[in-house]
């Protein structure tokens, strides 16, 4: 969303028109690694810089309520709070 190559006129979604080589580097490195800890660190660096520079401001995620039986496991949620059932299972 904040990669310099993703401007609207190039078919992307970088509405802020941010052009920052450091952020681009972190985003590219995060997308290229399968190491979850490294990915989390790199995306975290990008997020902190984007917020510190006032490019984007974090907003609240709407509250979601979901009732689940105790026999259900593996249920996770995406960044918007929607349930992800891909790895869910029933005991």
Residue pairs with C-beta under 8 A, 6 or more apart in sequence:
1 13
1 14
2 14
2 16
2 18
2 20
2 23
2 27
2 46
2 50
2 55
2 56
3 12
3 14
3 23
3 24
3 27
3 28
4 14
4 18
4 19
4 20
4 21
4 24
5 12
5 24
6 12
6 13
6 14
7 14
7 17
8 14
8 15
16 55
16 56
18 50
18 55
20 49
20 53
22 49
23 46
23 49
23 50
26 42
26 43
26 45
26 46
26 49
27 42
27 43
27 46
29 38
29 42
30 38
30 39
30 42
30 43
30 46
33 39
33 42
50 56
51 57
51 58
61 79
61 80
61 81
62 80
62 81
63 81
64 77
64 81
64 82
64 83
66 75
66 83
68 75
69 90
71 90
71 91
72 88
72 89
72 90
72 91
73 88
73 89
73 90
73 91
74 87
74 88
74 89
75 83
75 84
75 85
75 87
75 88
76 83
76 84
76 87
77 83
77 84
78 84
